[in-house]
Amino acid sequence: MKKIEAIIRPHKLDEVQEALSDAGFQGLTVSEVRGYGRQKGHKEVYRGTEYNINFVPKVKIEMICTDDRLEKAIDIIMKTAKTGEVGDGKIFIYDLKDAIRIRTGESGEAAL
């Protein structure tokens, strides 16, 4: 099993979620996060005054999938979250030792 964390632009969330759901992926955790990478933030003008915005708003998607579905999930996220501009985000993949469904006590892939 693998854990996928993807940091994407907030306006791409619905498109990514719908594409994953259409492909049969169940379960997704979404968090609103702020940070910066190569963008180093940006500047905004409000009432004639320029402000530096150091932390850019993003969305973090977390999902668990089986090893055989990993490439499909990554492909979907890459295609739907991409705008081609700096700040599209990153995808991180972790090995997952186990998962346990609290209600039934099922573990491993059966818990997904």
C-alpha positions in Angstrom: 0.0 0.0 0.0 1.1 3.6 -0.7 0.1 6.9 0.8 0.0 9.8 -1.7 0.2 13.4 -0.6 -0.4 16.0 -3.3 -0.1 19.8 -2.8 -2.1 21.5 -5.5 -3.8 24.8 -6.4 -7.1 25.2 -4.5 -9.1 25.8 -7.7 -8.0 22.4 -9.1 -9.4 20.4 -6.1 -12.9 19.7 -7.6 -11.4 18.6 -10.9 -8.9 16.3 -9.2 -11.5 14.8 -6.8 -14.0 14.2 -9.6 -11.3 12.5 -11.8 -10.2 10.2 -8.9 -13.7 9.3 -8.0 -14.6 8.5 -11.7 -11.6 6.2 -11.8 -12.9 4.3 -8.7 -10.6 5.7 -6.0 -12.5 5.9 -2.7 -11.5 8.1 0.2 -9.7 11.3 0.2 -8.6 13.7 2.9 -8.3 17.4 2.1 -6.6 20.1 4.1 -6.2 23.8 3.4 -2.5 24.6 3.8 -0.2 27.5 3.1 3.5 27.4 2.1 6.0 28.3 -0.6 8.4 26.6 -2.8 10.1 28.2 -5.8 7.4 30.8 -6.0 8.7 32.5 -2.8 5.2 34.0 -2.3 3.9 36.9 -4.3 3.0 40.6 -4.0 -0.5 42.0 -3.9 -1.7 45.6 -4.0 -4.5 46.5 -1.6 -5.8 50.1 -1.5 -2.7 51.4 -3.1 -0.3 49.6 -0.7 1.9 46.7 -1.8 2.0 43.7 0.4 4.2 40.6 0.3 2.3 37.4 0.7 5.0 34.9 1.8 2.8 31.9 2.2 0.7 30.9 -0.8 -2.6 29.1 -0.1 -2.7 25.5 -1.4 -4.7 22.3 -0.8 -3.2 19.1 0.4 -4.8 15.9 -0.7 -4.0 12.7 1.1 -5.1 9.3 -0.1 -4.2 5.6 0.3 -4.1 3.1 -2.6 -2.9 -0.3 -3.4 0.5 -0.7 -5.1 -1.1 -1.7 -8.4 -3.2 1.4 -8.6 -0.5 3.9 -7.6 0.6 4.9 -11.2 -3.1 5.5 -12.2 -3.6 7.8 -9.2 -0.4 9.7 -9.9 -1.3 10.1 -13.6 -4.8 11.4 -12.8 -3.4 14.0 -10.3 -0.7 15.1 -12.7 -3.1 15.5 -15.6 -5.9 17.3 -13.7 -3.8 19.5 -11.4 -1.4 20.8 -14.0 -1.6 24.3 -15.4 1.9 24.5 -16.7 2.8 27.5 -14.5 5.1 27.7 -11.5 3.2 26.7 -8.3 1.3 23.7 -9.7 2.5 21.7 -6.6 4.2 18.5 -5.7 3.3 14.8 -5.2 4.9 12.7 -2.4 4.6 9.0 -2.2 5.2 7.0 1.1 5.2 3.3 1.8 2.4 2.4 4.1 3.0 -0.4 6.6 -0.6 -1.1 7.5 -4.2 0.3 7.6 -6.9 -0.7 10.1 -10.6 -0.1 9.7 -11.7 0.9 13.2 -15.3 -0.3 12.8 -14.6 -3.8 11.7 -10.9 -4.4 12.7 -10.0 -5.3 9.1 -6.4 -4.6 8.3 -4.2 -4.3 5.2 -5.8 -3.8 1.8 -9.2 -5.1 3.1 -9.3 -1.9 5.3 -9.2 0.3 2.2 
